[in-house]
Amino acid sequence: MQARSIRYHSSQPWPFPGLIMMGFLIEAMDTALTLDSEEIAEARWFTREEIAGHDALGFDPPSPNMLAGQLLKVWIEQ
């Protein structure tokens, strides 16, 4: 995937000592995904409408207390 408009959003501590997770908002220029199978088992693209109806997708979005939840909330509200 190629990206542009990379903007820092926020960060939170990572569970390993001395590490930090950083969250960025980006604009994807294409939908191609390349996965490192040792790190990521599955990746998919979703629309805002699909995330809003997440019950039909079979998963719950991350808590808004977590960085991933904060990023998702910002994206949905755009």
C-alpha positions in Angstrom: 0.0 0.0 0.0 1.2 3.5 -0.8 0.2 6.3 1.5 0.2 10.1 1.8 -0.9 12.7 4.2 0.7 11.0 7.2 -0.3 12.8 10.4 0.7 11.9 14.0 -2.4 11.4 16.3 -1.2 10.2 19.7 0.7 7.5 21.5 0.3 5.1 24.4 2.6 2.8 26.4 3.2 -0.7 24.9 3.1 -3.7 27.2 6.9 -4.4 26.7 9.2 -2.4 29.0 10.4 0.9 27.5 8.3 0.8 24.3 5.6 3.0 23.0 2.8 2.6 20.4 2.4 5.5 18.1 -0.8 6.2 16.1 -0.9 7.9 12.8 -3.7 8.9 10.4 -2.8 8.3 6.7 -4.5 8.4 3.4 -4.1 5.2 1.4 -3.4 5.8 -2.3 -4.3 2.2 -3.3 -5.9 -0.9 -1.7 -3.0 -3.4 -2.1 -2.0 -5.0 1.2 1.3 -6.9 1.8 1.4 -8.8 5.0 4.2 -10.2 7.1 2.6 -13.5 7.9 4.7 -13.8 11.1 3.3 -10.5 12.4 -0.2 -10.2 10.9 -2.6 -13.1 10.2 -5.3 -11.2 8.4 -5.9 -7.7 7.1 -9.0 -6.2 5.3 -10.3 -2.8 4.3 -13.6 -1.6 5.7 -15.9 1.3 4.9 -17.2 3.7 7.6 -20.7 2.1 7.1 -19.3 -1.4 7.6 -17.6 -0.4 10.8 -20.8 1.4 12.0 -22.6 -1.9 11.5 -19.8 -4.0 13.0 -22.2 -6.5 14.6 -22.7 -8.0 11.1 -18.9 -8.3 10.7 -18.5 -10.6 13.7 -16.2 -8.4 15.8 -16.3 -5.5 18.2 -14.2 -2.4 17.5 -11.5 -1.6 20.0 -12.4 0.4 23.1 -12.2 4.2 22.8 -9.8 4.0 25.8 -7.2 2.4 23.5 -5.2 4.1 20.8 -6.8 1.9 18.1 -10.2 2.9 19.3 -9.3 6.6 19.3 -8.0 6.4 15.7 -11.1 4.6 14.6 -13.3 7.2 16.2 -11.5 10.1 14.4 -11.7 8.3 11.1 -15.4 7.5 11.4 -16.2 11.2 12.3 -14.3 12.6 9.3 
